[in-house]
Amino acid sequence: MSSHPHDREAIDCLMELRTALASHGIALPSLDLHLLSYSGRYASPPLISLGNCNLATAQRLTAALAKP
């Protein structure tokens, strides 16, 4: 773990997002913390990089988000 003041918060959020996506059968292989967010000292948490996905994954994500 780094010394970034919001590291634990960002990691927890990342894990929750992975779990939520997995509950809909969605996996984003490059989902991770945005490493360049660690290059400076900002008061905000590091960014989460959603990464790339194929068409089928994008369609599943769209369908999951469209559900009421």
C-alpha positions in Angstrom: 0.0 0.0 0.0 1.2 3.5 -0.7 1.4 6.5 1.6 -1.3 8.3 -0.3 -3.8 9.6 2.4 -6.8 8.2 0.5 -5.3 4.9 -0.5 -7.5 2.6 1.6 -10.6 4.5 0.5 -9.7 4.1 -3.2 -8.8 0.4 -2.8 -12.1 -0.3 -0.9 -14.1 1.5 -3.6 -12.3 -0.5 -6.3 -13.1 -3.8 -4.7 -16.7 -2.8 -4.2 -17.0 -1.9 -7.8 -15.4 -5.2 -9.0 -17.9 -7.1 -6.7 -20.9 -5.1 -8.0 -19.9 -5.6 -11.6 -19.3 -9.3 -11.0 -22.8 -9.7 -9.6 -24.0 -8.7 -13.1 -21.6 -11.0 -14.8 -19.3 -8.2 -15.9 -15.5 -8.2 -15.6 -13.4 -5.3 -16.7 -9.9 -6.8 -16.9 -8.1 -3.5 -16.7 -10.1 -2.1 -13.9 -7.6 -0.7 -11.4 -6.3 2.3 -9.6 -5.0 5.0 -12.0 -1.3 5.0 -11.2 -0.7 8.5 -12.4 -3.0 9.7 -9.7 -0.3 8.8 -7.3 2.3 11.0 -8.9 1.2 14.2 -7.1 -0.1 15.1 -3.7 -3.7 15.9 -4.0 -6.4 16.1 -1.3 -8.7 13.9 -3.3 -8.5 10.1 -3.6 -6.7 8.5 -6.6 -8.7 8.0 -9.8 -10.1 4.6 -10.7 -9.3 3.6 -14.2 -12.3 1.7 -15.8 -10.1 0.6 -18.6 -11.0 -1.1 -21.9 -13.6 -3.7 -22.6 -14.9 -5.6 -25.6 -18.3 -5.0 -27.2 -20.0 -7.8 -25.3 -18.9 -6.4 -21.9 -20.0 -2.9 -22.9 -23.4 -4.3 -23.8 -23.7 -6.1 -20.5 -22.7 -3.0 -18.6 -25.2 -0.9 -20.5 -28.0 -3.4 -19.8 -27.1 -3.6 -16.1 -27.1 0.2 -15.8 -30.4 0.5 -17.7 -32.3 -1.8 -15.3 -34.6 0.2 -12.9 
